[in-house]
């Protein structure tokens, strides 16, 4: 996507024509290119079939192991640092308070959102586990290792919440349930509450209810785009992606009914041409 402002523009700066926002007409996403057939759906990873050996740090210079949820998940860099499974320090903070995990598959996310580092159209450049999400690396870790580490002393854990982030994949709904069950079998949600960052495209109301019944207490939907037109342009038919504004709102309203007041929410990205 293009941006009206220069890279060094500051908040409140206006462009040459007086605008201080990214206009709809200049935010047209690039059309997705064609991915070679042998690289689609995690082709490299599944053909080589290298077995994983524990923690995997994204590295485009080696063959990516064949890792899949629910056995493996990806962690935010901040969560990995806080768990002590990768070296480093966080600026002005000793830890993060939310353990963010992301489901992972060799095929990756099958959606094609224009602005996302995990989008389907990027699969020719890097294997899924080697791409970054929100500009930082997400190392891959056995879910069992995460649970065992946190379960040693959940009452005094640095984490005040755990969030399971779904992606658009045929196994995503079932694997989210498995990850949630495995977590709550050893860690009481009263000690570390659980959020779901959902994938409405593959969900029904019954899926939302099941996640609530299994112990999650907050449910969110990443609308990202603020209008139906922007949504379709950046997340739907405009970029050959399966998402729809209506389905996202249907699931968001289901979450309102099932999770209740102040226990459901939506993410919005400002600046995509609204």
N, C-alpha and C positions, 0 to 999 in steps of 0.2 A: 504494500500500500504506500501511497505517497503522502507527504505532509505539506501543508501550506507554509508552515514556519521553517526557518532555517534551524539547523541542529543546535545553534547557540542561542536560540530565542528564549526569552525569559517569560515567566507567567505574567500575563497582562500585556505583553508586546503585541502590536498590531502589524499586519502585513502592509505591503505597499498600497493596497487598495482599501486599507482601513479596517479589515476584518481581524478579529482576535479569536477566531475559531477555525476549525478545519471544515470547509464547506463540502456539502454532499457531492457536488460535481467534480471535486478534485480528489476525492477519496475512493475512486474506482479501484477495486482490487485487481491485481494481475490475474489473468486467466490461468488456471492450473495447466501445467504441461503434461504430456503423456509420460508415464513411467514405463521403462522397458519391462516386458512381460516377466523376465526371470528375476526381476527385483521387486515385483509386487508381492504384497501379503507376507513380508518377511522372508522372501525367497532365499537370500544369502544365508540367513541364520538357520533356516530349516534344512537347507541342503547340506551345509557343513555339519550341523548338529553337534557343536562343541558342548560338552556337559558343563554346567556351572560348578564353581568350587567355592561358594560362599560369597562374600562381598565382591561386587563388580563395580568398579569406577568407570564411568563413560570414557572410552578411548577409541577413537576412530582409526588408530594405527594397528589394531589387532582384531582378530575375529571375535565378534560378539557371541557370547554363549547363548544357548537356547534356554531362556528363562521364561517362565509363565506363571501367572497367578492361578490358584491361590497360594501355591508354594512360595513364589517370589513376589515381592512388591518393590516399588521404588520409593525412596525417601527424599524429602527435601534436604538440601545441604545443611540447613540449620538443624534439622532433626538428627541427621547423622552425626554432626559435631556434638550435639547435646548427649546423644547416646554413647559417644566415645568410640564409634566404629570407624571414624576417619579423622585424620589430624587436622588441626587448625583452631582458630579462635574467632569469636564473633565480636565485632566492634562494639565497645561500650556495653556489652551484655554477656553474661556467662552462659546463657542458654536461651532456647526458645520454649515457650509455654505450650505450644500446640504441636503434637506429633502428626505431621502430614504424611500420609502414605498414598501411593498412586498405583492402581492396578497396572499390570504390565503383560504384554504378549509379544511374540515375535512379529505378528501381523500389525501390531500397533493399533492406534485409534483409527477407525475406518471413516471418521468424519473428515472434513476438509476445510475447516474454518480458515479464512484468509490470513489471519494474524497469528495463528498458533504454531509454536515450534514443533508440536506433535502431529500436525496435519498430514493427511494421507499423501498429498502431493510432494512431501519432502522425503519420502521413503527411498528414492533413488540416491539421495545425497548421503544419508547416514541411516544405519539400522536404528530401530526405535529406541533401544536402551541407551544409545549414544547421543540422542538429540537432547537439547536442553528445553526446560519448561519454565517459563517466566524468567529467562535469562540466567538461571543457575543450573548446575548439574544436579541430577537426581540419581544417586547411586542405587543399584539394585541389591537387595538383601533378602535372605530367607525370612519369611514372616515368622517362622518358629523362633528364630534368633531374637527378633524384636520383642516378641511376647515374653520369652524367657528372661530377657534383660529387664524389662519393665516390671514383670511379675515378682521380681525379687523383693521389691518394696514399693508397691504402688502408692501407698499412703504418703510417702515422702518423695515421690517422683518429681523431677523438675517439670514434668508435663502436667498441665492442668486440663488438657483435653486431647482427644485423638480424633482425627478426621480421615475417613476413607473416601478417596476421590475415585469415581468411576470414569471409564472412558467408553467410547462407542465401539463395542465388540460383542459378538454373539454370546460370549461366556460371562460378560460383565455382571449381570444381575445375579446369577447363581454364585459366582465367585465372591461377590460382595457379601452375600449371606454367609458363605463359608468363613471368610476372614472375620466377620463380625462374631460368629459363633465361637470360633477358636479363641478370639480375644476375650470374650466374656466368660469363657470356661475357666480362665485363670485370673482375670482382672475384673473386679467389680466395677460396673459403670458408676457406682456411687463414689468411688475413689478417683476415677478418670472418666468423665462423661465422653460420649461419642457423638460425633457429627457425621453426616453423609453429604458429600458434594455429588449430586446425582447426575445421571445421564437420562433425561426424560425420554429421549428417542426410543429406547428399548423397553421402557417401563409402562406398567399399568397401575391403577390405583391399588390393586392387591399387593404389588411389590412395595409400595410406599408403606402400607399397613404392616407388612411383614417386618420391614426394617425397624419400625417403631416398636413392634411387639418383641423384637429380639434385643432391645435395650438402647438403641440410639435415641437421643432426645432433641437433636436439632437437624433439620433437613434444609438444604439449600439448592437452588437452581441457578446455574450460570447463564442468565439471559445474555449477558455481555452487551449486545446491541440494544439500544434504547427504543427503537421503533420497529414495526413490522417490516418496513421497507429495508432498513439497514440490516435487520436480521436475515432476511432472505438473500440480500446482496452479499453478505460476508459469511453466512453460516448455512445457507440453504441452497436453493436451485442455482443461484448466481455463481456459486463456486463448486457445483456438482457435489453437494453435500446433503446428507439425509435429514438434517434437522428442520423443524417447522416451528414457527412462532406459536401457533395454536397448541401444538402438543406440549410445548414447554409451559405454556400458561395452564393447560389442563392439569399437569402434574404439580405445578406450583399451588394451584387451588386445592388439589387433593391434599397436599402437605399442610395447607392452612387448616383444613378440616381435621386431619389426623394428628398433627403435632401440636396445633393450637397457637394461641397468641404468643408472640415473641419467641417462638420456637421454629419458625420457618423464615426463609429469606431468599433474596436474589442478588446476584452480582451484576453490576453494570460497569462497562468501560466507557468513559467519556472521551470524545475526541475522534470518533470514527465517521463524522459527517452529519451528526444529528442536528 
